[in-house]
Amino acid sequence: MAEKPGVKPFRTYAQQVDLLESRGMLVKDRSRAEQQLATLNYYRLSGYWHTMRRLDPRTGGSTDSFREGASFELVVELYEFDERLRGAIFTDLARIELAVRALIGHHLGAVDPLIYLDTDALGAPASQPSRRKPDVTTHGEWLQKFNSALRISKEEFVAHHRQRYDGALPVWVAVEVMDWGMLSYLYRMAPGKVRNAIAKVCGLTSPQMESWLKCLNILRNYAAHHARVFNRGFDITPKLSQDRRLDVIRNTKNRAFGQLTLIRYLHHELNLPGQGRLPAIVGTFPHNDLVPFERLGAPEEWHEHPLWKT
């Protein structure tokens, strides 16, 4: 097939290795590199070698050639570190999600078992117009998503409530159908006293709790979709309390270590299991001169910090 103008030409795995070597990347084992390109994808790995490229002294932008010391093996080490980190993030956030789900179900249920269905019983944000659908309230749009999730649910408890209670799930049961995004919005729409009670359990105020749920939802989505995490900058940053344990990330809360510290904080406050997982994974970073550990936004003595000691 002829090449189309403006479309990059197809390259075999061997040709991809040739291209990297021609640009100055060291490849110690060509055969293994080709195998890894076949399973990991050239453009997925390119995110890990991007900062290894030389800078143009005139423009300050990146060139196609690599700095001395760049190697395909280091690229894969960084990718595998990030893969371990994503796995730990996903596992640790699952614990937090379960805890938040239980808290929301319990505290809302104490007010009214079916409060989540009643716009007027919820807080003021529930009645506000949806940003994406101005003719629908925020709660109305949320209910559409919830009912859709409920319809496709295969959970036995959903079928049980359909048979026994005309499908009316009390909120402590309904939360089990909700994903993190739905839970975050339900928290935002909850009455003030419920928001405050849940946030207090987590050592936060309700605006802080809301911002943390948004940040961690984004982080969770990156981890779930195999996106690069360790040296990423995050657009949405959390509102921090005055807790001195959070001082370590006040200037780097948009970096990976800042986001990870939110997880550590909530694990401590909620007394969740598995608290040694993230520190163990962060400790496996492949130290090198081209992509230093500082890219995470972590201080040099991070492992001595109260939230990170194991």
QUIWORA-V386445 format. One line per field, one symbol per residue. ss: DSSP state (H for helix, E for strand, - for the rest). psi: psi as a letter, one per 30 degrees, with the letter a starting at -180 (. if undefined). burial: # if it has 24 or more other ideal C-beta (glycine too) atoms within 12 Angstrom, else .. A space follows every 10 residues. Layout:
BEGIN
ss = ???
psi = ???
burial = ???
END
This chain:
BEGIN
ss = ---------- --HHHHHHHH HH---E---H HHHHHHHHHH -HHHHHHHHH HHEEE----- -EEEEE---- EHHHHHHHHH HHHHHHHHHH HHHHHHHHHH HHHHHHHHHH H---HHH-HH H--HHHH-E- ------EHHH HHHHHHHHHH HH---HHHHH HHHHH----- HHHHHHH--H HHHHHHHHH- -HHHHHHHHH H----HHHHH HHHHHHHHHH HHHH------ ---------- ---HHHHHH- -----HHHHH HHHHHHHHHH ------HHHH HH-------- --HHHH---- -HHH------
psi = kkkkkfkkkk kleeeeeeee efggkkjeje eeeeeeefff kefefffffe ffllkjfeff lkaflllkfk leeeeeeeee eeeeeeeeee eefeeeeeee eeeeeeeeef ekfgeffjef falefefkkk efifgkleee eeeeeeeeee efkgkefeee feeegggjkl efeefffkae eeeeeeeefl leeeeeeeee egglleeeee eeeeefeeee eeefghlkee gkkkekllkk agkfffefge fgfgleeeee feeeeeeeef hllhffeeee eefgkjklfe ilffffgkle heffkeffk.
burial = .......... ..#..##.## ..#.###... ..#..##..# .#.####### ####...... .....##..# #########. ######.### ########## #####.##.. #...###... .##.##.... ......#### ###.##..## ..#....#.. #.......## ########## ########## #..##.###. .###.#.### ########## ###...#### ##.#.###.# #.#..#.##. .######### ########## .#.##.###. ##..##.#.# #.#.#####. .#..#.##..
END
